[in-house]
Amino acid sequence: MDSTLIVTCFLFGALALVMFGLGLTLRVADFRRLLHSPKAVGIALGLQVIGLPILCYAIIRAFGLSPMFAIGLMLLAASPGGISANLFSHLFGGNVAMNISLTAVNTLLSIVTLPIIANAAIAHFAQSGQVVPIQTGKLLEVIAIVLVPVGLGMAAAARWPAFAARMEKPMKVFSALVLAVVSILSIAKEWSSIASTFAEIGPAVLVFNLASLLSGYYLSRAAGLDKPLATAVSYEIGIHNSTLAIFIALSVLGSYTLALPAAIYSVLMYITAPLFGWLLLRRPAPAVPAQN
């Protein structure tokens, strides 16, 4: 079997197991409570669909990126939150039920919004006439790797609550190990590309990553959301599905250059996201007014 396929199967299997562990900590009531958090949902979806593309465009102009890198960064901005957003939120005190729900909703929306944003970027920056078709396969991927294992974990927790309680701490440790493995593999896989292009595209990608994390958190706090909800929104907005952006760049648009912003981002986010989470844990949450 090809070594790349082995690594891919290992990561997908490990992440599915992590999602099962997250499911052990959730109850149906967690999702029902989301109906009482319309503000959090509105902020997250508004940033994802409108705010981040505008922010990304401003960064592109500020750094004077070439058309190919500009399109690649817009592809990344239009991609929904990735599975890692759920893991980081889990490790750093976020509302995981909110993350999982937002990941599912964002992925559904991206079937429509991602091709629209990508095609608009292509028309504006390159005028190439290329079209990004709707990627329904990624929805199935999220269902397989996120929703199904989480559902099984929730079912197991409802059936064996004592087992779920015992496994909560070991699964958090396992989550941290998975993140470490993913980070190391990402750096090893993309090292040559990162080394040759970082000076040109790296600073813009880093600014986009940090701006996404910070806007998600501080806009949520300013709107009166509690710290766990704000953390969930921050990671959902700040940790994108770079794999999806790379897939579209390589398999749909057939351009290796378009994939480089997402490839660099896939490494940087495993540095910035834990640092951001560490700062959140060290910083006490001030009181906020009750949300509507």
C-alpha positions in Angstrom: 0.0 0.0 0.0 1.2 3.5 -0.8 2.8 5.3 2.2 0.8 8.4 1.6 -2.4 6.4 1.7 -1.3 4.7 4.9 -0.7 8.1 6.6 -4.0 9.4 5.3 -5.9 6.4 6.6 -4.2 6.7 10.0 -5.1 10.4 10.3 -8.7 9.9 9.3 -9.0 7.0 11.6 -7.4 8.9 14.5 -9.5 12.0 14.0 -12.7 9.9 13.8 -11.7 8.3 17.1 -11.1 11.8 18.6 -14.6 12.8 17.4 -16.0 9.8 19.1 -14.3 10.9 22.3 -15.8 14.4 21.9 -19.2 12.7 21.5 -18.7 11.0 24.9 -18.7 14.5 26.5 -21.9 15.8 24.8 -25.6 15.4 25.4 -28.6 16.1 23.2 -29.4 19.0 25.6 -26.1 20.7 24.5 -27.4 21.1 21.0 -30.9 22.1 22.1 -29.2 25.0 24.0 -27.9 26.3 20.6 -31.4 27.4 19.9 -30.9 29.9 22.7 -27.6 31.2 21.2 -28.7 32.8 18.0 -26.2 35.6 18.5 -23.3 33.1 18.4 -24.6 31.4 15.3 -25.2 34.7 13.6 -21.7 36.1 14.4 -20.0 32.9 13.2 -21.9 32.5 10.0 -21.7 36.3 9.2 -17.9 36.2 9.7 -17.5 33.1 7.6 -19.7 34.1 4.6 -19.1 37.9 4.6 -16.5 39.1 7.1 -13.6 36.8 6.2 -13.7 37.3 2.4 -13.7 41.0 3.0 -10.8 40.7 5.5 -8.9 38.5 3.1 -9.3 40.9 0.2 -8.0 43.7 2.4 -4.9 41.6 3.3 -4.3 40.8 -0.3 -4.3 44.4 -1.3 -2.2 45.4 1.7 0.5 42.9 0.9 0.2 43.3 -2.9 -0.1 39.5 -3.6 0.3 38.1 -7.1 -3.0 37.0 -8.7 -2.4 33.3 -8.2 -1.6 33.7 -4.5 -4.5 36.1 -4.1 -6.9 33.5 -5.5 -5.3 30.8 -3.3 -5.8 32.9 -0.2 -9.4 33.6 -1.1 -10.0 29.9 -1.6 -8.8 29.4 2.0 -11.0 32.2 3.3 -14.1 30.6 1.7 -13.4 27.2 3.1 -15.4 26.2 6.2 -14.0 25.4 9.6 -11.9 22.2 9.7 -12.1 19.2 12.0 -9.1 20.6 14.0 -11.3 23.5 15.1 -13.3 21.0 17.2 -10.1 19.6 18.7 -8.7 23.0 19.6 -12.0 24.1 21.1 -12.2 20.9 23.1 -8.6 21.4 24.5 -9.0 25.0 25.3 -12.4 25.3 27.0 -14.7 26.1 24.0 -18.3 25.0 23.6 -17.7 21.9 21.5 -21.4 21.4 20.7 -21.3 24.8 19.1 -18.2 23.9 17.1 -19.6 20.7 15.8 -22.9 22.3 14.9 -21.1 25.2 13.2 -18.8 22.9 11.3 -21.8 21.0 9.9 -23.7 24.2 9.0 -20.7 25.9 7.5 -19.9 22.9 5.4 -23.5 22.9 4.0 -23.2 26.6 3.2 -19.8 26.2 1.6 -21.3 23.9 -1.1 -22.8 27.1 -2.4 -20.7 30.0 -1.0 -17.3 28.5 -1.8 -17.7 28.2 -5.6 -19.3 31.7 -5.6 -16.4 33.3 -3.7 -13.8 31.3 -5.6 -15.2 32.2 -9.0 -15.5 35.9 -8.0 -11.8 35.8 -7.0 -10.8 34.2 -10.2 -12.8 36.7 -12.3 -11.4 39.6 -10.4 -7.7 38.7 -10.1 -7.1 36.4 -13.1 -10.0 36.7 -15.6 -9.3 33.1 -16.5 -12.8 31.8 -16.9 -12.2 28.8 -14.7 -15.2 27.5 -12.7 -15.1 25.7 -9.3 -17.9 23.1 -9.2 -19.9 22.4 -6.1 -18.0 19.9 -3.9 -20.7 17.7 -2.3 -18.1 15.0 -1.5 -16.6 17.2 1.3 -20.0 17.2 3.0 -20.0 13.5 3.0 -16.4 13.6 4.5 -17.6 15.8 7.4 -20.5 13.5 8.0 -18.2 10.5 8.0 -15.5 11.9 10.2 -17.4 14.3 12.4 -21.1 13.8 12.7 -21.2 9.9 12.7 -18.5 9.3 15.3 -19.9 12.1 17.5 -23.3 10.6 17.2 -21.9 7.2 18.2 -20.1 8.7 21.1 -23.2 10.5 22.4 -25.2 7.2 22.1 -22.5 5.4 24.1 -22.5 8.2 26.7 -26.3 7.9 27.1 -26.1 4.1 27.4 -22.9 3.9 29.6 -22.5 7.3 31.4 -19.9 5.9 33.9 -17.7 4.8 31.0 -18.0 8.3 29.3 -17.0 10.0 32.6 -13.9 7.7 32.9 -12.8 8.3 29.3 -13.1 12.1 29.3 -9.5 12.8 30.5 -7.8 10.1 28.4 -9.5 11.3 25.3 -8.3 14.9 25.9 -4.7 13.5 26.1 -5.3 11.5 23.0 -6.6 14.7 21.2 -3.4 16.5 22.1 -1.3 13.7 20.7 -3.2 13.6 17.5 -2.7 17.4 17.0 1.0 16.9 17.6 1.2 14.1 15.0 -0.8 16.1 12.4 1.4 19.1 13.0 4.6 17.1 12.4 3.3 15.4 9.3 2.1 18.7 7.9 5.5 20.3 8.3 7.3 17.3 6.9 5.0 17.1 3.9 5.0 20.8 2.9 8.5 21.8 4.0 10.1 22.3 0.6 7.1 24.4 -0.6 7.0 26.5 2.6 10.8 27.2 2.5 10.7 28.4 -1.1 7.5 30.6 -0.9 7.2 31.7 2.7 8.9 35.1 2.2 6.3 36.1 -0.4 3.1 34.6 0.9 3.8 33.6 4.5 3.3 37.0 6.2 -0.1 37.5 4.5 -1.2 34.0 5.5 -0.1 34.5 9.1 -1.9 37.9 9.3 -5.1 36.3 7.9 -4.8 33.4 10.4 -4.4 35.7 13.4 -7.0 38.1 12.3 -9.5 35.3 11.9 -8.9 34.0 15.4 -8.9 37.4 17.0 -12.0 38.7 15.2 -14.0 35.5 16.1 -13.2 35.8 19.7 -13.3 39.5 20.4 -16.4 40.3 18.3 -18.1 37.5 20.2 -17.0 38.9 23.6 -18.1 42.4 22.5 -21.5 41.0 21.6 -21.9 39.6 25.1 -21.1 35.9 24.5 -19.5 33.9 27.3 -16.0 32.7 27.0 -16.7 29.1 25.9 -19.0 30.3 23.1 -16.5 33.0 22.1 -13.7 30.4 22.1 -15.8 28.1 19.9 -16.6 30.8 17.4 -12.9 31.9 17.3 -11.7 28.5 16.4 -14.5 27.8 14.0 -13.6 31.0 12.2 -9.9 30.9 12.7 -9.1 27.2 11.8 -10.1 26.6 8.2 -10.4 23.3 6.2 -7.1 23.8 4.4 -7.4 20.3 3.0 -10.5 21.4 1.1 -8.8 24.5 -0.3 -5.8 22.4 -1.4 -8.1 19.8 -3.0 -9.9 22.5 -5.1 -6.6 24.1 -6.1 -5.0 20.9 -7.2 -7.9 18.7 -8.4 -10.4 21.2 -9.6 -8.3 24.1 -10.9 -5.2 22.1 -11.6 -2.7 24.6 -10.1 0.0 23.8 -7.6 0.6 27.5 -7.0 -3.0 28.1 -5.9 -2.5 25.4 -3.2 0.5 27.1 -1.6 -1.3 29.6 0.7 -3.4 26.7 2.1 -0.3 24.5 2.5 1.5 27.2 4.5 -1.6 27.9 6.5 -1.9 24.2 7.4 1.4 24.4 9.2 1.0 27.9 10.7 -2.3 27.1 12.3 -0.8 24.3 14.4 1.5 27.0 15.9 -0.8 29.9 16.3 -3.9 28.0 17.5 -2.3 26.3 20.5 -0.6 29.6 21.5 -3.9 31.5 21.2 -5.6 28.8 23.3 -2.8 28.9 25.9 -3.3 32.7 26.2 -7.1 32.2 26.6 -6.5 29.7 29.4 -4.2 32.1 31.3 -6.5 35.0 30.9 -9.5 35.1 33.3 -12.9 35.7 31.6 -14.5 39.0 32.6 -18.2 39.0 33.3 -20.4 39.6 30.3 -24.1 40.7 30.2 -26.6 37.9 29.6 -27.0 37.2 25.9 -30.3 37.4 24.1 
